[in-house]
C-alpha cells in the first residue's frame, strides 16, 4: 500500500511539474545600460530592441511640465525615451519634452526599425522613424476632459474609432496592420491598417469568453493571430486577425508583459507580474509555446538582481537573451537564459 501511495504521489508531482514548467537557470545584469551622469530611470514601462541590437527604454520620470493654454492645464514631458547601443552605451534621447509624453505605458520596435511609444495619459500612440522623427500619431490628448478615473464606468468597448482611453500596448502583423490595446480605461483591441486608418475593434469589459477585465499586453504571431493579456480575468486570449476568439490560456494570473519570438518555432514569454495588493507575490516569467504549453519559468518577486518588481515589458528579439523592464524596481535587467 505504501509503495502504491508513493507512486501516486510521484505521478502527481510529475503532472504538476509538467503543467507549470521547470525552473530555467539564468543570469541577469541590472547595470547593462549606462545612463549619463545625473540621469536616472523612473518606472520603466517599456523596453525594446531594434535589428541592430540598440535598446530603447520608455520611462516615467515623474517630472511633468504644465502649460496653461486657454484655461486648460496639460501635463507633458512626464516621460522620456532613451536609446542605447548594443553594448549598453547611451546614444540619445528621442522626443524630449514631447507634448504627448505624459505617462509611459510601452515601447515597441517594428520590422522596419520604427519605434512606437504608447502613452497612457495622453491617449496617444506615436510612430517614430529610426532617425527619431514623428511619422504617425494614433489617438490624441483630450482637450478639456479630466483624467479618466482608475476604474472607469461603462462597458469598456470605447468608441469604434482611433480615440483611446488609456492605451497600454501596440503590436503589428506581417502586412503592417497595427493593433492597439486600448486596455486600461477601455477594454478592447483596435485594429488599423498600415496607413493608420481605423479598421475595427473588438472586446469590452466583462468575464465572458471574448471579453476583458483589462488588456495590458499584446503580441501578434506570423499567422496574424493576436495574443492579448487579460490580467483582469487571469488569462491570455488568442484571436484571429479580425477578432474571432481561437484559444484561451489560463497559466498566468497577471500577464502584464508579453513578448513573442520570431522564426519557425516561436516562443511566448509572459510575466506573471506582481499584483498591486502584494508586490512580494508572484513575479515569475514563463516561457511557453504559442498553444500555452509551458516550457519553463524563471525568477520571482523581489528587489535584488534576478528578482522582478512589477514587470511591464519584455523584449525577446533574441530568444534566450531578454531585456526586462520593471516599474516596481525602476530598472532594466538584461537576462540570459541557460
C-alpha positions as CSV (number, residue, x, y, z in Angstrom):
1,X,0.0,0.0,0.0
2,X,2.9,2.3,0.9
3,X,4.6,1.7,-2.4
4,X,1.3,2.3,-4.4
5,X,0.8,5.6,-2.5
6,X,4.4,6.7,-3.3
7,X,3.9,6.0,-7.0
8,X,0.6,8.0,-7.0
9,X,2.3,11.0,-5.2
10,X,5.2,10.9,-7.5
11,X,2.9,10.8,-10.6
12,X,1.0,13.8,-9.2
13,X,4.3,15.7,-8.7
14,X,5.4,15.0,-12.2
15,X,2.0,16.2,-13.5
16,X,2.3,19.4,-11.6
17,X,5.8,20.0,-12.8
18,X,4.8,19.3,-16.4
19,X,1.8,21.7,-16.2
20,X,3.7,24.7,-14.7
21,X,7.1,24.1,-16.2
22,X,10.5,23.5,-14.7
23,X,12.8,26.3,-13.3
24,X,15.1,27.7,-16.0
25,X,18.6,28.7,-14.9
26,X,19.5,32.3,-15.9
27,X,21.9,35.1,-15.3
28,X,20.9,38.8,-15.1
29,X,22.6,42.2,-15.1
30,X,21.0,45.3,-13.6
31,X,23.7,47.6,-15.0
32,X,23.7,46.6,-18.6
33,X,22.6,50.1,-19.7
34,X,24.7,53.2,-18.8
35,X,22.8,56.4,-18.4
36,X,24.6,59.8,-18.4
37,X,25.7,61.1,-15.0
38,X,22.8,62.7,-13.2
39,X,20.2,60.9,-15.3
40,X,18.0,58.1,-13.9
41,X,15.3,55.8,-14.9
42,X,11.9,56.2,-13.3
43,X,9.3,53.5,-13.6
44,X,10.4,51.5,-16.7
45,X,7.2,51.0,-18.6
46,X,8.7,49.8,-21.9
47,X,11.9,48.3,-23.3
48,X,12.6,47.1,-26.9
49,X,15.4,46.4,-29.3
50,X,15.9,47.0,-33.0
51,X,17.6,44.9,-35.6
52,X,21.0,46.4,-34.8
53,X,20.7,45.5,-31.1
54,X,20.1,49.0,-30.0
55,X,17.9,49.2,-26.9
56,X,15.0,51.7,-26.3
57,X,13.6,52.5,-22.9
58,X,10.4,54.4,-22.3
59,X,10.3,55.5,-18.6
60,X,8.1,57.6,-16.3
61,X,10.2,60.4,-14.9
62,X,7.6,61.9,-12.6
63,X,8.6,65.5,-13.6
64,X,5.9,66.8,-15.9
65,X,5.7,70.3,-17.2
66,X,2.4,72.0,-17.1
67,X,1.2,74.5,-19.6
68,X,-1.9,76.8,-19.3
69,X,-3.5,77.5,-22.7
70,X,-7.0,78.9,-22.8
71,X,-7.5,77.9,-19.2
72,X,-6.6,74.3,-20.0
73,X,-3.9,72.7,-17.8
74,X,-2.0,69.9,-19.7
75,X,0.9,68.0,-18.3
76,X,3.6,66.9,-20.7
77,X,7.3,65.9,-20.5
78,X,6.5,63.4,-17.7
79,X,8.1,60.5,-19.5
80,X,11.3,60.1,-21.5
81,X,12.5,57.8,-24.3
82,X,16.2,56.8,-24.2
83,X,18.3,54.9,-26.8
84,X,21.4,52.8,-26.1
85,X,23.7,50.9,-28.5
86,X,24.1,47.1,-28.3
87,X,26.9,47.4,-25.8
88,X,24.6,49.4,-23.4
89,X,26.3,52.8,-24.1
90,X,23.9,55.8,-24.1
91,X,23.2,57.2,-27.6
92,X,20.5,59.8,-27.3
93,X,17.1,60.9,-26.0
94,X,14.2,60.9,-28.5
95,X,11.3,63.2,-28.3
96,X,12.4,65.2,-25.3
97,X,9.5,67.3,-23.8
98,X,7.1,65.9,-26.4
99,X,3.6,67.1,-25.8
100,X,2.2,63.5,-25.7
101,X,4.8,62.2,-23.3
102,X,2.8,62.1,-20.0
103,X,2.7,58.5,-18.6
104,X,4.7,55.9,-20.4
105,X,2.9,52.7,-21.0
106,X,5.0,50.7,-23.6
107,X,7.6,51.0,-26.4
108,X,7.9,48.6,-29.3
109,X,10.0,48.4,-32.5
110,X,8.6,47.1,-35.7
111,X,10.2,45.1,-38.6
112,X,11.4,48.3,-40.3
113,X,13.0,49.6,-37.0
114,X,10.4,52.2,-36.5
115,X,9.9,53.0,-32.8
116,X,6.4,53.1,-31.3
117,X,5.6,54.7,-28.0
118,X,2.3,54.1,-26.1
119,X,1.3,56.8,-23.6
120,X,-1.5,56.0,-21.2
121,X,-2.4,59.5,-20.1
122,X,-2.1,61.4,-23.4
123,X,-4.2,58.6,-25.1
124,X,-1.6,58.5,-27.9
125,X,0.4,56.0,-29.8
126,X,3.3,57.6,-31.7
127,X,5.4,56.1,-34.5
128,X,8.9,57.4,-34.8
129,X,11.2,56.6,-37.7
130,X,14.7,55.2,-37.0
131,X,16.1,58.8,-37.1
132,X,13.7,59.8,-34.3
133,X,11.1,61.8,-36.4
134,X,7.4,61.6,-35.8
135,X,5.7,59.9,-38.8
136,X,2.3,58.8,-37.4
137,X,0.1,59.5,-34.4
138,X,-2.9,57.4,-33.4
139,X,-5.3,58.9,-30.9
140,X,-4.8,62.3,-29.3
141,X,-4.7,64.1,-25.9
142,X,-8.1,65.2,-24.7
143,X,-8.8,68.9,-24.9
144,X,-10.6,69.8,-21.7
145,X,-11.6,66.5,-20.1
146,X,-10.4,65.3,-16.7
147,X,-8.0,62.4,-16.5
148,X,-10.2,59.2,-16.5
149,X,-10.8,57.5,-13.2
150,X,-8.7,54.4,-12.5
151,X,-11.8,52.3,-12.5
152,X,-13.9,53.8,-15.4
153,X,-17.6,53.4,-15.8
154,X,-19.2,51.8,-18.8
155,X,-18.6,48.5,-20.6
156,X,-15.1,49.4,-21.8
157,X,-16.0,48.9,-25.5
158,X,-15.0,52.5,-26.2
159,X,-15.7,54.4,-29.4
160,X,-15.2,52.4,-32.6
161,X,-12.5,54.8,-33.8
162,X,-8.9,55.7,-33.2
163,X,-9.7,57.6,-30.0
164,X,-8.4,55.8,-26.9
165,X,-8.9,55.8,-23.2
166,X,-5.6,54.9,-21.6
167,X,-4.0,52.6,-24.2
168,X,-1.4,50.1,-22.9
169,X,0.4,48.3,-25.8
170,X,0.8,48.1,-29.6
171,X,1.7,45.2,-31.9
172,X,1.9,44.6,-35.7
173,X,1.3,41.8,-38.2
174,X,3.3,40.9,-41.3
175,X,1.1,43.0,-43.6
176,X,1.8,46.1,-41.5
177,X,-1.6,46.2,-39.7
178,X,-1.4,47.9,-36.3
179,X,-3.2,46.5,-33.2
180,X,-3.6,48.8,-30.1
181,X,-4.5,47.5,-26.7
182,X,-6.9,50.2,-25.6
183,X,-6.9,48.4,-22.4
184,X,-6.9,50.3,-19.1
185,X,-9.7,52.9,-19.4
186,X,-11.4,50.8,-22.1
187,X,-11.1,47.1,-22.5
188,X,-10.8,46.5,-26.2
189,X,-8.4,45.9,-29.1
190,X,-8.4,48.4,-32.0
191,X,-7.1,47.4,-35.5
192,X,-5.7,49.9,-38.0
193,X,-4.2,49.4,-41.5
194,X,-0.6,50.2,-42.2
195,X,-1.5,53.8,-43.1
196,X,-3.1,54.3,-39.7
197,X,-6.8,54.1,-40.8
198,X,-9.1,52.5,-38.3
199,X,-10.4,49.1,-39.4
200,X,-12.4,47.6,-36.5
201,X,-12.3,46.9,-32.8
202,X,-13.4,44.1,-30.5
203,X,-13.9,43.4,-26.9
204,X,-15.5,45.1,-23.9
205,X,-15.3,44.8,-20.1
206,X,-16.6,41.5,-18.7
207,X,-15.9,37.9,-17.8
208,X,-17.3,36.2,-20.9
209,X,-15.1,34.1,-23.2
210,X,-14.3,37.1,-25.5
211,X,-14.4,39.9,-23.0
212,X,-11.6,41.5,-21.0
213,X,-11.0,42.7,-17.4
214,X,-8.0,44.7,-18.7
215,X,-5.8,44.4,-21.7
216,X,-2.2,45.3,-20.7
217,X,-0.1,43.4,-23.2
218,X,-0.3,42.3,-26.9
219,X,1.6,40.1,-29.3
220,X,1.0,39.0,-32.9
221,X,2.4,35.8,-34.5
222,X,3.5,35.1,-38.0
223,X,0.0,33.9,-39.0
224,X,-1.5,37.2,-37.7
225,X,-3.1,35.8,-34.6
226,X,-3.4,38.3,-31.8
227,X,-2.5,37.4,-28.2
228,X,-4.0,39.6,-25.5
229,X,-3.0,39.6,-21.9
230,X,-6.2,39.8,-19.8
231,X,-5.0,40.3,-16.3
232,X,-8.4,41.2,-15.0
233,X,-9.6,37.7,-15.8
234,X,-6.3,36.0,-15.3
235,X,-5.8,34.7,-18.8
236,X,-4.4,35.2,-22.3
237,X,-7.0,35.3,-25.1
238,X,-5.9,34.4,-28.6
239,X,-7.9,35.9,-31.6
240,X,-7.6,35.6,-35.3
241,X,-6.6,38.8,-37.3
242,X,-10.2,40.1,-37.2
243,X,-11.1,39.4,-33.6
244,X,-12.6,35.9,-33.6
245,X,-11.6,34.0,-30.4
246,X,-9.4,31.0,-31.1
247,X,-7.9,29.9,-27.8
248,X,-7.7,30.7,-24.1
249,X,-4.5,30.3,-22.0
250,X,-5.0,30.3,-18.2
251,X,-1.5,29.5,-17.0
252,X,-0.5,33.1,-16.0
253,X,-2.6,35.0,-13.5
254,X,-1.4,38.5,-14.4
255,X,0.1,38.6,-17.9
256,X,1.1,42.2,-17.7
257,X,4.1,41.8,-20.0
258,X,4.3,39.6,-23.1
259,X,6.8,39.0,-25.9
260,X,6.8,36.6,-28.9
261,X,9.9,35.5,-30.7
262,X,10.0,35.0,-34.5
263,X,11.2,32.0,-36.5
264,X,9.8,28.6,-37.3
265,X,9.2,27.7,-33.6
266,X,8.1,30.9,-31.9
267,X,8.2,31.1,-28.1
268,X,6.0,33.3,-25.9
269,X,7.4,34.9,-22.8
270,X,4.9,36.1,-20.3
271,X,5.4,37.8,-16.9
272,X,3.1,36.9,-14.1
273,X,3.7,40.4,-12.7
274,X,3.2,41.3,-9.0
275,X,-0.4,42.1,-8.1
276,X,-1.0,45.6,-6.8
277,X,-2.1,44.2,-3.5
278,X,1.1,42.3,-2.8
279,X,4.4,43.3,-4.5
280,X,6.3,40.4,-3.0
281,X,4.0,37.8,-4.6
282,X,4.3,36.1,-8.0
283,X,6.8,37.9,-10.3
284,X,8.0,34.9,-12.3
285,X,8.3,34.9,-16.1
286,X,7.0,32.0,-18.1
287,X,8.4,30.6,-21.4
288,X,5.8,28.7,-23.3
289,X,4.7,27.5,-26.7
290,X,2.1,29.5,-28.6
291,X,-0.6,27.0,-27.6
292,X,0.1,27.7,-24.0
293,X,2.2,24.7,-23.2
294,X,4.7,25.8,-20.5
295,X,8.4,25.1,-21.3
296,X,9.7,26.6,-18.1
297,X,9.8,29.6,-15.8
298,X,12.3,31.7,-14.0
299,X,12.6,34.5,-11.4
300,X,10.4,35.6,-8.6
301,X,9.2,38.8,-7.0
302,X,11.8,40.9,-5.2
303,X,14.2,43.8,-5.2
304,X,17.7,42.3,-5.9
305,X,19.2,41.2,-9.1
306,X,17.5,38.2,-10.7
307,X,14.2,39.1,-8.9
308,X,11.5,41.2,-10.5
309,X,9.3,44.1,-9.4
310,X,6.1,44.7,-11.5
311,X,7.4,43.7,-14.9
312,X,5.6,45.7,-17.6
313,X,7.7,44.9,-20.7
314,X,9.8,42.1,-22.1
315,X,12.0,42.2,-25.3
316,X,12.8,38.8,-26.8
317,X,14.3,39.6,-30.2
318,X,17.0,37.1,-29.3
319,X,15.2,34.1,-27.8
320,X,17.4,33.4,-24.9
321,X,18.5,37.0,-24.2
322,X,15.8,39.2,-22.8
323,X,15.5,42.8,-21.7
324,X,13.0,43.1,-18.8
325,X,11.5,46.5,-17.9
326,X,10.4,46.8,-14.2
327,X,8.2,49.5,-12.9
328,X,8.4,48.5,-9.3
329,X,12.3,48.4,-9.2
330,X,12.7,51.3,-11.8
331,X,15.3,49.4,-13.9
332,X,16.0,47.2,-16.9
333,X,17.5,43.8,-16.4
334,X,19.4,42.1,-19.2
335,X,18.6,38.4,-18.8
336,X,20.5,35.4,-20.3
337,X,18.8,32.0,-20.1
338,X,20.9,28.9,-19.8
